[in-house]
Amino acid sequence: MIRNRMTKTKSIQENIDADRELYSGLIRLHVLHHAAEEPVFGLGMLEELARHGYRISPGTLYPILHGLEKKGYLRSTEYRNGKSLRKIYRATPQGRKALAAAKDKVRELFQEVVLENDERGKK
């Protein structure tokens, strides 16, 4: 019985991991989109992503922010808010360019996955 539970738990965890991998690119685009609109910070992005159904931990988000910064898509600055130090991220020109290219790909994907499937369903 215990072995069976562990197998189910492992299977559920594998599905969660697969979903995370599937959605990680969308999360990165979401972060980049908001950072191009206005400065963002970790907690604010966690709340924004949760609003859209992405339930991720700080341990997932901060490596994403650091990775986007390392690629040159974001630039961070630190500022003091009372006693705490907050890191703010903004999209760089390179990040804005990457976002514009990604928007074209997202439009194409949306057309193919959503609109064409809707049309097929109406027939």
NORHUFEN-V509229 format. One line per field, one symbol per residue. phi: phi as a letter, one per 20 degrees, with the letter a starting at -180 (. if undefined). Layout:
# NORHUFEN-V509229
phi->???
This chain:
# NORHUFEN-V509229
phi->.ffffffffffffffffffgffefffffffffgfffeafccgfffgffffgdneecegfeffffgffffffneccdcdbedmeedddddcfegfffffffffffffgffggfeefffffffff
